[in-house]
Amino acid sequence: MNDASLILEDWRAWHPGRKPAHDPRLSVEERPAAARVAPMLRRRLNNLGRAVCDMLMALDPGAECVLVHASRHGDSERTLEMLYALNEDVPLSPARFGMAVHNAMIGVHSIASGNRRSLQAIAASGAEVSALFSEALGYLMEGEKQVVVVFSDAPIPPRFADHAPGPATTTAVAMRLAMRAAIAGEQSVTALGADESACHEYRPPQPDDVIAWLLGETPLVCPIRRRVWTMAS
């Protein structure tokens, strides 16, 4: 099967400070509740982690889905702070290290929810959206009924911002995907080829670009893979 078989069943997103949309699936609150995460686990999470846990709980309440999380830079703030601490011979916190790894947020979620399915964390040098859809399609073709994908990122810390591209805001988006004949009202996700000149007009998509796409505001273009992602009901 091809990309046209990918069905978007549901989604959630978090974009603090964004103008509220008339869609309850988008949260703009500054500090997510993460109410279903035990306090001892919740205290480890920053706002982005709390938002991701809330979205995963909503999309996979039974903790039954394979989860794939993409982030180009991960928690670069924690990572860089540890590097600076090493340079200054300051002892590192094991807990801080544990939350700096790329799969930390979905790891906390798996503990909180009891999810024992496959958890995957990826970075794709700007092609995270296409990588997420490709990974989800692979799992679905192997027999999974549903896969939940998450894309999150945060601005690069100021001391490193001149050396790497990054998003302007802290945002996250999650989608529950399936591969079957679409039910009335559901949307299928399709990848179309894009000419090189069109792709030059776009930067690598960030989570807020995916949110705008889900809300029907803008197209979703992955210039590295030369793809334009479309949805059809």
N, C-alpha and C positions, 0 to 999 in steps of 0.2 A: 504493500500500500504506500501511497505518497502523502505529502503534507496536507492534501485536501481532506484526509480522513481524520485530522486532528480537530476534536470538538472542544470548545471552551464551555464548560459546564457552569462555572461560577468564578468569581474573583473578589479580592479584597485589596484595598490600597491604603496607604498612610502617607499623607503629604502635609505636615504641619505648616500652618500659615497660608495655605492655598485658599483661594476663594471657594467657599463651599459649593459643591455641585449638587444638583437635585438627584443624587444617587446615594442611597444609604450605604453602599459598599465602599465608599471613599470616606475615610476619617481624616479630619484636619486638626484634631486635638493635639495640644503640645506634648502632653505626657500620657501615653497609653496606660491602661489600667493593668493589663496582664493579670487579671483577677483570678484566673484559673491556674496560675503558677504559684506554687507554695512560696511563702515569704522568704525562706532561706535560699531558694533558687532565684526568686525575683530580684533580690538585692544585688545579684551578680550582673544583671542586665542593664544596659543603658536604654535610652528611649527607643532606639532603633530595634534593639533586641526584644523589648517589651511589645513593640508593634508587630514584629514578625511572629512572636508567640500568639498574640491575639488573632492574627490572620490565619495561622495554621490551625488553631483550635476551631475557628469558624468554618473553615473549608474541609477539615478532616476531624469532625468531632469524635469519631470512633477510633482515631489513631490507627487507621488501617492502611493508609496510602504510603507508597514510596515517595520520598521527599528529595527534591533537587534544589539546591540553593546556589545562586550565582552572585558574585560580587567581584568587581574588577580589582578593588583594593582591600577589601575586608576591613577590619578595624585598624586602620593605619595609625590612628591616634595612639592606641595602646601599644602597637608594635614599635612605633618610633620612640615612645617614651621609655620602653624597655631598652632599646638600643642606646639612648642617651644615658640611662641609668648604668648600663654596662660600661660605657665610656668613662663614667665618673666613679666606677668601682662601688656602686650602690647595690646591695643584695636585691635580687629579684623576688617578687611575690609569685609563688606557684599558682595562686588563684588568678592573678593578673595575666600570667602566661597562658593559663588554660582558656581564658576568655579572649585571647588575641588570635588563636588559631582560626583557620578559615571556616571550620564547621562548628564553631562554638555555639552560635545561636540555635541552630537546629539540634545540636547536642543537648542543650538545656531543655529545649522543647520536648525532645524524645524522653528525657527523664521525667519531666512534668506530666506528660500525657500518657506515658507507657508505650509509646510507639517503638516497636522492635523491628520495623521494616528497614529496608535499605535507605541510608541517608547519604547523600552525595553533595559535596561542595566543589564548585568549579570557578575558575577565572579564565577569561578567554580574550584578553587584550583588546576589549572593545566590542567583541562579538558575542557578548553574554546572552542576548536575546535569542539569537539563532542557535547558540549552543544549548540553551534550555529547551527549546522546541525539539532539537535533534535528540537530546538525551531522553526527553519524555517519549518521543516517538519510538525510540529503541526499546524502552521498558514496555510500552504498550504493545509493540509488535511481538514481544516475548510472552505476552499473556496477561500483563497487569490490566486491571479494569479501569483504574484511575491513577493519575500521577499528579502530585501537587508541586508546582515549581514556584520558586521565590527569587526575586531579583531585588537586591538592596544595595545601597551605597551611601557614602557620606563624603563631604568635601575633604580634600587632602589637607592635612595640617599646614598652617602658614609657612613653617620652616622648610617644607618640602614642596610647596605648591608650584614653584617655578620649574620643577624637574619632572612633573608628571601631570597629565590631564586628569581632571576629575569633575564630578558633578558640583553644581553650585549649591545644592540643597541636600539635606538628609531625607531620603525617601525610600519607600519599599512598596512592592507590589507582589501579590501572589495569585496564581491561577490554578484551578483544578481542571485538568485536561483528561480527555478520554479519546478512544478511537473506535468509532462505530457509526452507523447511519444516524444522521442528526434527527432529533425529535423536533417537532414544530416549535419554533421560537428560539431554539438553540443556535449558536453561531459556530461556524467552522472556520478554522484558521488555515490560511493558504499562503505559501511563499511564491511570489512572482519575481521573475528576473527583472533587473533594473539596469538601464544603460549607465555607462561609467560617468557621463556628464551629470546625470541626475544624482548619483551617489556622492559626487564631489560637493554637492550643496548641503550635505548632512554630516554632522559629527557622529561618532559612535553613540547609539541610543543609551540614555540613562533611565533609571526607574520612572522619573517624572514624564519622560517621553512615552513610556508604555501606558502610564495612567491616562495621558491625553489621548492616546490611541484607543484605549478601552472606552473612554467617554465620547469617542467619535469626533474629537476636535482636530486631530492631525494624523497624517499617515505615519507608519512605523517603518523606518528605513534602516537597514544594516549595511553601511557602505563597505565594510570589510568583506562581507560575503556577497555584496552586490545583490541584495534582496530587499524587496518591499513586502511587508507582511500585511495581508488584508483579512477582513472578516466578512462573512456572508451569512445571513440567516437562512 
